[in-house]
Amino acid sequence: MRSRPVVAIDGPSGAGKTTVSKRLAEAAGLVRVDTGAMYRAVALAARSKGVPWDDPVRLGVTARELALSFRTVAGAPRVFLSDEDVSEAIRTPEISMGASAVSVHGPVRDAMVAMQREMAKEGGVVLEGRDTGTVVFPDAEAKFFLDAAAAVRARRRYMEIKPPGAQSFEEVLRDVLRRDVQDSTRKHSPLRVAEGAVYIDSTTMTVDEVVREMLRGLPGITR
């Protein structure tokens, strides 16, 4: 029995999981684990090693050997591969699609799920991704599925692109729709609403409104 809750937030690309999970973890005094960043890191590491994103065997080895860590630098959360800060490198449009590509492979998902369970085994964490409530922690004390209309999700992605203008809005929308198909139809751990999860459509909601709704559903949290 965990003394503090595991909170699982799933949802499609651009639904606002990253922003909401950060704010929720801060408001509830929990630690945030960015599972999406982990798959992005696998894609980046594979590219740097010349491992194709459609090679499950070599990708599995890359994932198992991943020297990944989450650190706080100058008060901000950062992602490191070995001693290299890759926080920006994993957020490019190419690596975003790469994360979706590598995540379809069983060996990669097995390695990442094992790592995520180890990170969160004591509870007191917020995890966000595609299968945190369905596969990684189906016994999570709180599960949410955060969604939004595709055009709204694409707009959010478009505003995050670095450098600005690197992709048109139309290109970003196509990428979002393509990733939706990849994530929901993949053989291993497809994106779906977990049993018992609270479904939240953030299309017309502010971040504060989403966080407030989630806080109401957290057990054992004094606010």
C-alpha positions in Angstrom: 0.0 0.0 0.0 1.6 3.3 -1.1 1.5 6.1 1.5 1.3 8.7 -1.3 -0.6 8.4 -4.6 0.6 7.6 -8.1 -1.1 10.0 -10.5 -1.3 8.9 -14.1 -2.2 11.4 -16.9 -2.6 10.0 -20.4 -3.7 11.6 -23.6 -2.8 12.4 -27.2 -0.1 14.8 -28.4 -0.7 18.4 -27.6 -3.5 17.8 -25.0 -1.5 19.8 -22.5 -0.2 16.9 -20.4 3.3 18.4 -19.9 2.1 21.8 -18.7 -0.7 20.3 -16.5 1.5 17.6 -15.0 4.1 20.2 -13.9 1.5 22.4 -12.3 -0.3 19.5 -10.7 2.9 18.1 -9.2 3.8 21.5 -7.8 0.3 22.2 -6.4 0.0 18.7 -4.8 3.6 18.5 -3.6 4.4 15.5 -5.8 7.3 14.6 -8.1 6.8 14.7 -11.8 8.0 11.9 -14.2 7.9 12.8 -17.9 7.4 9.5 -19.6 7.1 11.1 -23.0 10.6 12.6 -22.6 11.9 9.1 -22.0 10.6 7.9 -25.4 12.0 11.1 -27.0 15.3 10.4 -25.4 15.3 6.9 -26.9 14.6 8.3 -30.4 17.4 10.9 -29.9 19.9 8.3 -28.6 19.1 5.9 -31.5 19.6 8.6 -34.1 23.0 9.6 -32.6 24.0 5.9 -32.7 22.7 5.4 -36.2 20.0 2.9 -35.1 16.9 3.0 -37.4 13.6 3.8 -35.7 12.1 0.7 -37.2 14.7 -1.8 -35.8 13.1 -3.2 -32.6 16.0 -5.3 -31.5 18.7 -2.6 -31.6 16.2 -0.1 -30.3 15.5 -2.4 -27.3 19.2 -2.5 -26.5 19.5 1.3 -26.8 16.5 1.7 -24.4 17.9 -0.7 -21.9 21.3 1.1 -21.9 19.8 4.6 -21.8 21.7 6.7 -19.3 18.7 9.0 -18.6 18.2 11.3 -15.7 15.9 14.2 -14.7 17.6 17.0 -12.9 16.7 20.5 -11.7 19.0 23.2 -13.0 18.6 26.8 -11.8 15.1 25.8 -10.6 14.0 24.3 -13.9 13.5 20.6 -14.7 16.0 19.4 -17.3 16.5 16.1 -19.1 20.0 14.6 -19.4 21.5 11.7 -21.5 24.7 10.9 -19.6 25.9 14.4 -18.8 24.4 16.1 -21.8 21.4 18.3 -21.4 19.0 17.3 -24.2 15.9 19.2 -23.0 15.7 21.2 -26.2 17.0 18.5 -28.5 14.2 16.1 -27.7 11.5 18.7 -28.4 12.1 19.1 -32.2 9.4 18.0 -34.6 11.7 15.3 -35.9 12.3 13.8 -32.5 8.6 14.1 -31.7 7.7 11.9 -34.6 10.7 9.6 -33.7 9.3 9.1 -30.2 6.0 7.9 -31.7 8.0 5.7 -34.1 10.1 4.0 -31.5 7.3 3.6 -29.0 5.5 1.1 -31.1 8.2 -1.5 -30.4 7.7 -4.0 -27.6 11.4 -4.1 -26.5 11.4 -0.3 -26.1 8.2 -0.2 -24.2 9.3 -3.0 -21.9 12.5 -1.2 -21.0 10.7 2.1 -20.5 7.9 0.6 -18.4 10.5 -1.1 -16.1 12.3 2.3 -15.7 9.1 4.2 -15.0 7.9 1.7 -12.4 11.2 1.8 -10.6 11.1 5.6 -10.5 7.6 5.7 -9.1 7.4 2.6 -7.0 7.1 4.5 -3.7 4.3 6.7 -4.9 4.1 10.5 -4.5 4.5 11.0 -8.3 2.7 12.4 -11.3 3.4 10.5 -14.5 2.2 11.7 -17.9 2.4 9.8 -21.2 0.3 7.5 -23.4 0.0 4.3 -21.3 0.7 5.3 -17.7 -2.8 4.5 -16.5 -3.3 1.4 -18.8 0.0 -0.4 -18.6 2.6 1.2 -16.4 0.4 1.8 -13.3 -3.1 0.4 -13.9 -3.4 0.5 -10.1 -2.6 4.2 -9.9 -4.6 5.9 -7.1 -5.7 8.6 -9.6 -6.0 8.3 -13.4 -6.9 11.0 -15.9 -7.2 11.1 -19.7 -6.5 14.6 -20.9 -7.9 15.4 -24.4 -8.7 18.3 -26.7 -9.8 18.9 -30.3 -7.1 18.2 -32.8 -6.9 21.8 -34.2 -6.5 23.1 -30.6 -3.7 20.6 -29.9 -2.0 21.4 -33.1 -2.1 25.1 -32.3 -0.5 24.4 -28.9 2.3 22.4 -30.6 2.7 25.1 -33.2 3.3 27.8 -30.5 6.0 25.6 -28.9 8.1 25.0 -32.0 11.7 26.1 -31.7 12.8 28.0 -33.7 9.4 29.7 -34.4 8.2 29.2 -37.9 10.2 26.0 -38.4 6.9 24.3 -39.4 3.6 25.8 -40.7 0.4 25.3 -38.7 -0.9 23.0 -41.4 2.2 20.8 -41.2 1.9 20.6 -37.4 -1.8 19.6 -37.7 -0.9 16.8 -40.1 1.8 15.6 -37.7 -0.7 15.6 -34.8 -3.2 13.7 -36.8 -0.6 11.2 -38.0 0.7 10.7 -34.5 -2.9 10.2 -33.2 -3.2 7.3 -35.7 0.2 5.8 -34.8 -0.5 6.0 -31.0 -4.0 4.7 -31.1 -3.4 1.8 -33.5 0.1 0.5 -32.4 0.2 -3.1 -31.4 1.9 -2.5 -28.0 0.1 -0.4 -25.4 -2.1 1.7 -27.7 -3.4 5.0 -26.5 -6.8 4.6 -24.9 -8.7 5.8 -21.8 -7.7 3.7 -18.8 -10.4 1.9 -16.8 -11.5 4.2 -14.0 -9.8 7.3 -15.5 -11.4 10.7 -15.4 -11.8 12.0 -18.9 -11.1 15.8 -19.3 -11.6 17.7 -22.5 -9.4 20.7 -22.3 -10.4 22.3 -25.6 -12.0 25.3 -23.9 -10.4 25.0 -20.5 -7.5 27.0 -19.0 -4.6 25.2 -17.4 -5.7 26.4 -14.0 -9.2 24.9 -14.6 -7.8 21.6 -15.6 -5.5 21.5 -12.5 -8.3 22.4 -10.2 -10.4 19.6 -11.6 -7.6 17.1 -11.1 -6.8 18.2 -7.6 -10.4 17.4 -6.6 -9.8 13.8 -7.7 -6.5 13.2 -5.8 -6.7 11.0 -2.7 -4.7 11.7 0.4 -3.6 15.2 -0.7 -4.1 18.1 1.7 -4.8 21.4 -0.2 
